[in-house]
Amino acid sequence: MKNKIIITINSLDELNNYLKLGINLFAYPLKGFCVGMPNTFLIEEIPSDGYLFINRILDNESIDKLNDILNNIKIKGIIFDDLGVLELIKNKDIEKILYLSHFNSNLESIKLYLEYVDSLIVSTDITKEELININNNLKNKLTIFILGYVPSMYSRRLLIDNYSKFYNIPKNNPLKIMNNQKEFLLYENDYGTMFYHVPLFNGLELMNLEAKYYFINSAFLNSDDIQKLLANKYEGSYDRGFLDTETIYKLKEDNSD
């Protein structure tokens, strides 16, 4: 099953380590087109059997620049967030994988998106039971997020920089913060600030489900961390996200009248 894992790459030096683990599908965060990724790659560094990874909302200038890139490279596929990218890649013979973080969370919307892409990464905001139900209807179509830090939100503002300037304190990037007993890992670049949920998400048990691919976000992890996690020998903290917790709540009735 490891040969169906797609993993984001932090360093080209780690490729051989992943190959030894049986992982051979690599997604390269594209420089200038990502937020929240501590390491990105120039287009010249991305091999023809790799996937482009793009996770920021693009403006007109960036769309035009990406179009030029896509017209002049050979790649295996693309993992992307901005729906505007669909128009650029609709006639290209590459694998198209949609990753909307928090929006691919129900069967009907996923069926609709699958009319335009080859696969999509299912939201980690749903329970294991809900995921199984969706997967049973769409086997060999889904890409399941199994491991890594999960984005909670991102802003186009440079929030860490603004925080540092406002309080006149040294800038730490990445930065860990607490909010209402919840911990977040923030990372900023020129295109905005990503908030990741802490601790990292461990859903390796989901590899028991039949899927097209399994996705690992290795941001802020290295190949040794990944190896230990896969072998259940990781000593750091992690959780199961919402696999056991429904995120649907009934509002209280208003009896003020």
Secondary structure by P-SEA (a helix, b strand, c coil): ccccbbbbbccccaaaaaaaacccbbbbbccccccccccccccccccccbbbbbcccccaaaaaaaaaaaaccccccccccccccccccccccbbbbbbcccccccaaaaaaaaacccbbbccccccaaaaaaaaaaccccccccccccccccccccaaaaaaaaaacccccccbbbbcccbbbbbbbcccbbbbbccccccccccccccccbbbbbcccccaaaaaaaaacccccccccccccccccccccccccc
